[in-house]
Amino acid sequence: MEDDVLVLDPSISSLAFFYGKGAVGRTLGFQELRSLKASLMEAGFGGASIQYLGGLSVLVSFDNEEMLSKLLIEKESWSRWFSSFQPWLGQALPYERLAWVNIHGVPPHLVSRSVFDLIGNIYGKVVHSSQFLDSDGDLSYDRLGILLDSGNKVNGLLISVGKIRDIRCG
């Protein structure tokens, strides 16, 4: 089966408005992504507008070009939240997405945060680790946040401890 191909006009740029006013950044992790607006405000960069681009990437823009220039220059500031941060010029970004995965069927004697995280790492990079607590009373599943570089559905059946055992992910 052949892949469908769509050829786009290279002059299309729906975010050209942000050239000179925005920068694209990849956050260090999920927590930095979640708290980015407040972190920017605390560091003196209030008024930032944040557009989520997928995975750990965002477009940060300001009405004031001077504020953007100041943030770009202050690597000591932005490196607390971003692994990379550069002016938005319409550049292509790698495809990434965050997936929230439920894991069911781990044998009771193996249920632990580390086991759930190990299972999650089979499918992608765990960015929101297991929050499993045996005091919750429900040992049957856990939920993780995983960074993926494909649009494929996370679905799996794993083998554990030498025995075939249904451990469902998805």
C-alpha positions in Angstrom: 0.0 0.0 0.0 1.4 3.4 -0.9 1.4 6.4 1.4 -0.8 9.3 0.5 1.2 12.4 -0.5 0.0 16.0 -0.3 2.2 18.6 -1.9 1.8 22.0 -0.3 2.7 25.4 -1.7 5.9 26.4 0.1 4.7 30.0 0.4 2.0 28.9 2.9 3.0 30.2 6.4 0.1 30.5 8.8 2.2 31.7 11.6 4.2 34.4 9.7 2.6 37.0 12.0 4.9 35.7 14.8 8.2 36.3 12.9 10.2 38.7 15.0 7.6 38.5 17.8 7.9 34.9 18.8 10.3 32.1 19.6 9.9 28.4 19.6 11.1 26.4 22.5 11.3 22.8 23.7 10.7 22.5 27.4 12.9 20.4 29.6 10.0 18.3 30.7 6.3 18.0 31.4 6.4 20.0 34.7 8.2 22.9 32.9 5.5 22.8 30.2 2.7 22.9 32.7 4.1 25.8 34.7 5.7 27.8 31.9 3.3 30.8 32.0 3.8 31.3 35.7 7.5 30.7 35.5 7.9 33.4 32.8 5.8 35.8 34.8 7.9 35.2 38.0 11.1 35.9 35.9 9.8 39.2 34.7 8.5 38.1 31.3 4.8 38.7 32.0 2.5 39.3 29.0 3.8 36.2 27.1 1.4 34.4 24.9 2.0 30.6 24.7 0.8 28.4 21.9 1.3 24.6 22.3 2.9 23.0 19.3 2.9 19.4 20.4 5.1 17.2 22.5 7.2 19.5 24.7 7.3 22.4 22.2 5.7 25.8 22.5 5.6 29.1 20.6 6.2 32.0 23.0 5.3 35.4 21.7 5.1 39.0 23.0 3.3 42.1 21.7 6.6 43.9 22.5 9.6 42.8 20.4 12.0 44.2 23.0 10.6 41.7 25.6 11.2 38.8 23.2 14.8 40.0 22.5 15.5 40.3 26.2 14.3 36.8 26.9 16.3 35.4 23.9 19.5 37.1 25.2 19.0 35.9 28.8 20.0 32.2 28.2 20.5 31.9 32.0 16.8 32.6 32.4 15.3 30.5 29.6 17.6 27.5 30.1 15.7 26.8 33.4 12.7 25.8 31.3 13.9 25.1 27.8 16.5 22.8 26.3 16.3 24.9 23.1 14.8 28.3 22.5 15.2 30.2 19.2 13.4 32.9 17.2 10.4 31.7 15.2 11.2 31.9 11.5 8.8 29.3 10.2 11.2 26.4 10.7 10.1 22.8 10.6 9.9 21.0 14.0 10.1 17.3 14.7 6.8 15.6 15.2 6.2 14.8 18.9 3.1 14.2 21.0 2.2 13.5 24.5 0.2 10.3 25.2 -1.5 9.4 28.4 -1.3 5.6 28.8 -3.2 3.4 31.1 -1.3 0.2 32.1 -3.4 -2.8 33.3 -2.6 -6.3 34.3 0.7 -6.0 36.1 0.9 -9.0 38.5 0.3 -7.8 42.1 3.7 -8.9 43.3 5.3 -6.6 40.6 3.1 -3.6 41.1 5.4 -0.6 41.8 6.2 2.9 40.3 9.5 1.6 38.8 7.7 -1.3 37.0 5.1 1.0 35.6 7.8 3.4 34.4 9.8 0.6 32.9 6.7 -0.5 30.9 6.1 3.1 29.8 9.7 3.5 28.6 9.1 0.6 26.1 6.8 2.9 24.2 8.4 6.3 24.5 10.1 8.6 27.0 8.1 8.8 30.3 7.6 12.5 31.0 5.0 12.1 33.8 6.1 9.2 35.9 3.9 6.7 37.7 2.0 8.2 40.6 1.1 4.8 41.9 0.5 4.5 45.6 -0.3 1.1 47.2 -2.3 3.1 49.8 -4.8 4.1 47.0 -6.5 0.8 47.3 -6.5 0.1 43.5 -3.5 -2.0 42.4 -5.0 -2.9 39.0 -3.6 -0.1 36.9 -1.6 3.2 36.6 -1.5 6.1 34.2 1.6 7.6 32.7 2.5 10.5 30.4 4.7 9.4 27.5 6.5 11.5 24.9 6.1 9.9 21.4 7.7 10.7 18.1 5.0 9.0 16.0 1.2 9.2 15.6 0.9 5.5 16.2 -1.5 4.3 18.9 0.1 3.0 22.0 -1.2 -0.5 22.4 0.7 -3.5 23.6 0.8 -6.9 25.2 3.9 -7.7 27.2 5.6 -10.8 28.6 6.6 -10.6 32.3 8.9 -12.7 34.5 9.1 -15.7 32.1 5.4 -16.3 31.9 3.0 -15.0 29.3 0.8 -12.5 31.0 -1.5 -9.9 29.6 -0.3 -6.5 30.6 -2.3 -4.1 28.5 -1.1 -0.6 27.5 -3.2 1.9 25.8 
